[in-house]
Amino acid sequence: MLEVYAFATPNSLRVPIALEELGLAYELRSVNVRKGEQKLPGYLAINPNGKVPLLVDSEGPDGQPLTISESGAILVYLAQKSGRLLPRDGAGRARVFEQMFFHLTGIGPAFGQLGFFKRQATEQIPLAVARFQTEAERVLAVLEGTLRERKFTAGDEFTIADIAHFGWLWRRDFAGIDFDAWPAIARWYSEIDARPAARRAIDKVTALVPAT
Ligand SMILES: N[C@@H](CCC(=O)N[C@@H](CS)C(=O)NCC(=O)O)C(=O)O
């Protein structure tokens, strides 16, 4: 059995999208990060980093259970487990990892920090907002250039690199970002967003937020 601990967040969404694309059955377990459930002792016991997402595979490598955190690592694990969404050839694989690391160390943190300083910081710090606005726009310009040349972020095929990029672009409103200046990103986003697997995953994680 595959269990996914998640909430309606950019990093969480990646895992259900991958599982839906792969047609793997899974149970979605809500961890309400707005209420701090990710820091409760029961959850910290399975993920000491206190964040979502988390995957528990009761039949991991060699039939042994595996608990794995970090959405990028989970995507790689699922691609290797299924033999899909990750090219076999070395150059194709390298391009996928290049895009994933670019997102996970570049776009994701820039969006996260920008959203925090724009929306959640108790003190307004214009220098911080300007710093992360500039960085978010810089990395988006790089991605825009890539998607002018390629159908998908790592080449002609849909891969886990596209899933890694999609989460924060889905939640771009948190960072106050839109696609007006980025037509190639908008084209790519619409294509991923229309995939039945992405639709199902979005519906499922969105339903985790209680209507209060
Ligand atoms: N590098 C981690 C980041 C995970 C992360 O920051 N998750 C956020 C939700 S998108 C979270 O759990 N936030 C609650 C907290 O930091 O306490 C990954 O990609 O899985």
PDBQT file of the ligand as one rigid body, heavy atoms in Angstrom, charges set to zero:
ROOT
HETATM    1  N1  LIG A 301      11.810  20.429   0.406  1.00  0.00    +0.000 N 
HETATM    2  C1  LIG A 301      10.538  19.944   0.886  1.00  0.00    +0.000 C 
HETATM    3  C2  LIG A 301       9.696  21.115   1.311  1.00  0.00    +0.000 C 
HETATM    4  C3  LIG A 301       8.456  20.685   2.041  1.00  0.00    +0.000 C 
HETATM    5  C4  LIG A 301       7.681  21.887   2.545  1.00  0.00    +0.000 C 
HETATM    6  O1  LIG A 301       8.207  22.990   2.755  1.00  0.00    +0.000 OA
HETATM    7  N2  LIG A 301       6.381  21.655   2.749  1.00  0.00    +0.000 N 
HETATM    8  C5  LIG A 301       5.542  22.708   3.259  1.00  0.00    +0.000 C 
HETATM    9  C6  LIG A 301       4.211  22.693   2.518  1.00  0.00    +0.000 C 
HETATM   10  S1  LIG A 301       4.427  23.027   0.791  1.00  0.00    +0.000 SA
HETATM   11  C7  LIG A 301       5.282  22.465   4.725  1.00  0.00    +0.000 C 
HETATM   12  O2  LIG A 301       5.205  21.344   5.171  1.00  0.00    +0.000 OA
HETATM   13  N3  LIG A 301       5.151  23.557   5.471  1.00  0.00    +0.000 N 
HETATM   14  C8  LIG A 301       4.864  23.505   6.869  1.00  0.00    +0.000 C 
HETATM   15  C9  LIG A 301       6.062  23.831   7.718  1.00  0.00    +0.000 C 
HETATM   16  O3  LIG A 301       7.114  24.196   7.166  1.00  0.00    +0.000 OA
HETATM   17  O4  LIG A 301       5.943  23.747   8.931  1.00  0.00    +0.000 OA
HETATM   18  C10 LIG A 301       9.837  19.140  -0.212  1.00  0.00    +0.000 C 
HETATM   19  O5  LIG A 301      10.001  19.468  -1.402  1.00  0.00    +0.000 OA
HETATM   20  O6  LIG A 301       9.133  18.178   0.119  1.00  0.00    +0.000 OA
ENDROOT
TORSDOF 0
